[in-house]
Amino acid sequence: MKSQIIVPPPLKPGDLLRVIAPSGALRELTTFDRGVEIWRSRGYRVEVIPQINDRWGYLAGNDENRRHHLASAWHDPECRGILCARGGFGSTRILENWNWELGREDTGTRGHGDGGNKDEILSASPQASPRLSLPASSSLTPKWIIGFSDITALLWSLYKIGISGVHGPLLTTIADEPEWSIQRLFDWVEGRSVNALKGCGWGGGVANGILLPANLTVATHLLCTPIQPNLDDVILAFEDVTEAPYRIDRMLTQWRMSGALSKVRGIALGSFTNCEAPVGIPSFSVEEVLRDRLGDLGIPVVSDLPFGHEAPNAALPVGVEVTLDADQGILDIIN
């Protein structure tokens, strides 16, 4: 098994990066400005859209405007990467009938998903390194999209057409990351290898698979939609925040009953932040729920890996081949 994913060309200081807010409205600017400064301090030209503070209810502007900002950044030939401001909710709204090839809503494929020349994109020959090149016949320009939480929808949609993004810190969260986590993100997008991550192995051996990181809640709501990718042979990596144990139970039960886990090779679990039961309410702990719902699948599981809403949030590349060692508790990228 080799990943067919296309990893965008490595970034280098001087490259132009565009900041967009495809999901929730910004709530305060202090952490956002600190995040922008981290990227600028590394030598990048960071362009923040003038509408970054737009608000439409809980969204960072209406769907048409947020879709336009994504399309503009995606098709700007000078822009090498897209930095997402924050999560929240909203990216799935702008992906309804979205077409990456066109960079806009594809009214000709309404109800039929991404469209685009997916088969052509995925025809690149596998190599020892996961960093492939786009076929010359494709009009798509691969560029980095970086974020997590609600940005899961963008990352999974992009993965469906064979392009890798990074499940990693947002501009509103990166300043709270430890230095090693920030360096890990820059190492990956600048073309360097990254270290294995260590967690708690549940036993069950070792599996190789294609890494597909996600926020559990967002990913659950992508099941059976055009954005859901093929889950055969993947290593799912889940994290979440402020979800009570019974809701985690309900989501994982849906994954089980839908058959979505039937060909998954392993599961990597990050932090489940503030997922305690309400005080005074009888409940399992979130750890007990995870063990109960995932421990009998007969596949390797590693928990307590350092990624999620609570720092550290180690960058995880989407769609690359990894090894999950549930005996040693290790998640490692195969270079």
C-alpha positions in Angstrom: 0.0 0.0 0.0 1.3 3.4 -1.0 -0.4 6.8 -0.6 -1.4 8.5 -3.8 -1.6 11.8 -2.1 0.0 15.0 -3.5 1.8 17.0 -0.9 2.2 20.6 -1.9 5.7 21.9 -2.6 7.7 22.9 0.5 7.2 26.4 1.7 10.1 28.8 2.1 10.5 32.2 3.7 9.3 34.9 1.4 6.3 32.8 0.2 2.9 34.5 0.3 0.3 32.9 2.6 -3.4 34.0 2.6 -5.4 34.2 5.9 -9.1 33.4 5.6 -11.9 32.6 8.0 -14.0 29.9 6.4 -15.8 28.9 9.6 -16.8 30.8 12.8 -16.5 34.5 13.4 -13.4 35.7 15.3 -14.2 36.4 18.9 -11.1 38.3 19.8 -8.0 39.5 17.9 -5.1 39.1 20.5 -4.4 35.4 19.9 -5.1 35.8 16.2 -2.5 38.6 15.9 0.0 36.6 17.8 -0.5 33.7 15.4 0.0 35.9 12.4 3.2 37.3 13.9 4.6 33.7 14.4 4.3 33.1 10.7 5.7 36.5 9.8 8.6 36.0 12.2 9.6 33.0 10.1 10.0 35.2 7.1 6.6 34.6 5.4 4.5 37.2 3.7 1.1 36.8 5.5 -1.8 38.6 3.8 -4.9 38.9 6.0 -8.2 39.4 4.0 -9.8 42.8 4.9 -13.0 41.0 5.8 -11.4 38.9 8.5 -13.6 40.4 11.2 -16.9 40.0 9.2 -19.7 38.4 11.2 -23.0 36.9 10.1 -24.5 35.3 13.1 -21.9 32.8 14.4 -20.2 32.7 11.0 -17.3 34.8 9.7 -19.5 36.3 7.0 -22.1 34.9 4.7 -21.5 31.7 2.7 -21.0 33.5 -0.6 -18.3 35.7 0.8 -16.5 32.9 2.7 -16.6 30.8 -0.4 -15.2 33.6 -2.4 -12.3 34.1 0.0 -11.5 30.4 -0.3 -11.7 30.4 -4.0 -9.6 33.6 -4.4 -6.8 32.2 -2.2 -6.9 28.8 -3.8 -6.6 30.2 -7.4 -4.1 33.0 -6.6 -1.0 31.8 -8.4 1.2 33.7 -6.0 -0.4 32.3 -2.9 1.4 29.2 -1.6 -0.7 28.4 1.4 -3.9 29.1 3.2 -3.9 29.7 6.9 -7.3 29.3 8.6 -8.1 31.9 11.3 -10.2 29.7 13.6 -12.6 26.8 13.7 -16.1 26.9 15.2 -18.6 26.0 12.5 -19.3 26.8 8.8 -16.8 25.2 6.5 -19.2 22.5 5.5 -21.7 25.2 4.3 -19.3 26.6 1.8 -18.4 23.1 0.6 -21.9 22.2 -0.5 -21.6 21.5 -4.2 -18.0 22.9 -4.1 -15.6 22.1 -6.9 -11.9 22.5 -6.2 -11.1 22.5 -9.9 -13.4 25.4 -10.6 -12.8 27.1 -7.2 -16.5 27.7 -6.8 -19.9 26.1 -6.5 -20.5 23.6 -9.2 -24.1 23.9 -10.1 -23.7 21.2 -12.7 -23.0 18.6 -10.0 -25.6 19.6 -7.4 -26.0 16.7 -5.0 -23.1 14.8 -6.5 -20.2 16.0 -4.5 -16.9 17.6 -5.5 -16.9 17.0 -9.2 -13.5 17.9 -10.7 -11.1 15.6 -12.4 -10.5 13.3 -9.5 -9.4 10.3 -11.4 -6.8 12.3 -13.3 -5.5 13.8 -10.0 -5.1 10.4 -8.4 -3.3 8.9 -11.4 0.1 10.1 -10.2 2.5 7.2 -9.8 3.3 6.2 -6.1 6.9 6.8 -5.0 8.9 6.0 -1.9 8.2 9.6 -0.7 4.6 10.7 -0.2 5.4 14.1 -1.8 4.2 13.6 -5.3 3.7 16.1 -8.2 0.5 17.0 -9.9 -0.1 15.7 -13.4 0.7 18.3 -16.0 -2.8 18.0 -17.4 -4.4 19.2 -14.2 -5.4 22.9 -13.7 -5.3 22.5 -10.0 -2.5 24.2 -8.1 -1.6 22.3 -4.9 -1.1 24.5 -2.0 -1.2 24.1 1.8 -4.3 24.4 3.8 -3.6 24.4 7.6 -6.1 24.1 10.4 -8.1 21.7 12.5 -11.5 21.4 14.3 -14.1 22.6 11.8 -11.4 22.8 9.2 -11.6 19.0 9.1 -14.2 19.4 6.4 -11.8 21.4 4.1 -9.0 18.9 4.8 -11.2 15.8 4.0 -12.7 17.5 0.9 -9.2 18.3 -0.4 -8.0 14.8 0.4 -10.8 13.4 -1.8 -9.2 14.9 -4.8 -5.7 13.7 -3.8 -4.1 16.7 -2.2 -2.7 16.8 1.4 -3.4 19.4 4.0 -2.2 19.8 7.6 -4.4 19.1 10.6 -2.6 21.5 12.8 -2.7 24.8 14.8 -5.0 27.6 13.7 -3.9 31.2 13.8 -5.9 31.6 17.0 -4.2 28.6 18.7 -0.6 28.4 17.5 0.7 31.0 20.0 -0.2 28.7 22.8 1.7 25.7 21.4 5.0 24.6 22.9 8.0 25.4 20.8 8.5 21.8 19.6 4.9 21.7 18.3 5.4 24.9 16.4 8.7 23.6 15.0 7.0 20.4 13.9 4.5 22.3 11.8 7.2 24.3 10.1 9.4 21.3 9.6 6.6 19.5 7.8 5.5 22.3 5.5 9.1 23.3 4.7 9.9 19.8 3.5 11.7 18.2 6.5 10.8 15.0 8.3 9.1 15.0 11.7 9.4 12.8 14.7 7.1 10.0 15.8 4.4 10.8 18.4 4.1 8.8 21.6 0.9 7.9 23.3 -0.7 5.0 25.2 -0.9 1.8 23.2 -3.9 -0.5 23.8 -2.2 -3.5 22.4 -3.3 -5.2 19.2 -0.1 -5.1 17.1 1.1 -2.8 14.4 -0.7 -1.4 11.3 0.3 0.6 8.3 -2.3 2.9 6.8 -3.2 6.3 5.4 -3.5 8.9 8.1 -6.8 10.7 8.1 -7.0 13.1 11.1 -10.2 14.8 12.1 -12.3 16.4 14.8 -14.7 13.5 15.8 -17.8 15.6 15.8 -17.2 17.2 12.4 -16.1 13.9 10.9 -19.3 12.2 12.2 -21.4 14.8 10.5 -19.5 14.1 7.2 -20.5 10.5 7.1 -22.7 9.6 4.2 -22.1 13.0 2.6 -20.2 13.7 -0.6 -17.3 14.9 1.5 -16.7 11.6 3.2 -13.6 10.0 1.7 -13.0 6.3 1.2 -12.1 4.9 4.6 -10.5 1.7 3.4 -7.0 1.2 4.8 -6.9 4.4 6.8 -5.6 5.2 10.2 -8.3 7.5 11.7 -7.0 10.1 14.1 -9.7 11.6 16.3 -9.8 14.5 18.9 -12.7 16.6 20.3 -13.6 19.3 22.8 -16.6 20.0 25.1 -18.5 16.9 24.2 -20.1 15.0 27.1 -19.3 11.3 27.3 -22.8 10.3 26.2 -22.3 12.3 23.0 -19.0 10.8 22.3 -20.7 7.4 22.8 -23.5 8.3 20.4 -21.0 9.4 17.7 -18.8 6.4 18.0 -21.9 4.1 18.0 -22.9 5.8 14.7 -19.5 5.0 13.3 -19.9 1.4 14.3 -23.4 0.9 13.1 -22.8 2.6 9.8 -20.1 0.2 8.9 -17.6 3.0 8.4 -15.0 1.3 10.7 -15.2 -2.0 8.9 -12.0 -1.5 6.8 -10.2 1.0 9.0 -6.7 -0.3 9.9 -6.2 1.5 13.2 -7.3 4.5 15.3 -5.2 7.2 16.9 -6.7 9.2 19.6 -5.6 12.7 20.7 -7.0 14.8 23.5 -10.7 15.0 24.4 -10.7 18.3 26.1 -13.4 19.3 28.6 -15.3 16.2 27.8 -16.4 15.4 31.4 -19.9 14.6 32.4 -22.0 17.3 34.0 -21.6 17.3 37.8 -24.2 15.2 39.6 -25.2 13.3 36.4 -24.5 9.5 36.4 -22.0 8.9 33.6 -19.1 6.9 32.2 -15.8 8.9 31.8 -14.8 9.8 28.3 -11.9 7.3 28.7 -14.3 4.5 29.5 -16.5 5.4 26.5 -13.5 5.3 24.2 -12.4 1.9 25.5 -15.9 0.5 25.3 -16.7 1.7 21.8 -13.2 1.1 20.2 -11.5 -1.5 22.2 -13.3 -4.5 20.7 -12.7 -3.7 17.0 -9.7 -5.9 16.7 -7.5 -3.2 15.3 -4.5 -1.3 16.8 -5.6 1.7 18.9 -3.3 4.3 20.5 -4.7 7.0 22.8 -3.3 10.1 24.6 -1.4 11.3 21.6 -0.4 15.0 21.7 -2.9 16.6 19.3 -6.2 18.2 19.8 -7.9 21.4 21.1 -5.6 21.5 24.2 -2.0 22.3 23.5 0.1 20.5 22.3 -1.6 20.1 19.0 1.0 18.3 17.0 0.7 18.8 13.2 -0.6 15.7 11.4 -0.3 15.6 7.6 -3.4 14.3 5.8 -3.2 11.3 3.6 0.3 10.2 4.1 1.3 6.7 5.0 1.9 6.0 8.7 2.7 3.2 11.1 0.5 2.9 14.2 2.1 0.7 16.8 -0.4 -0.2 19.5 2.1 -2.2 21.5 4.6 0.7 21.9 2.0 3.5 21.6 3.7 5.2 18.6 2.3 7.0 15.6 5.0 7.5 12.9 5.1 8.9 9.4 6.6 6.6 6.8 9.0 8.7 4.8 
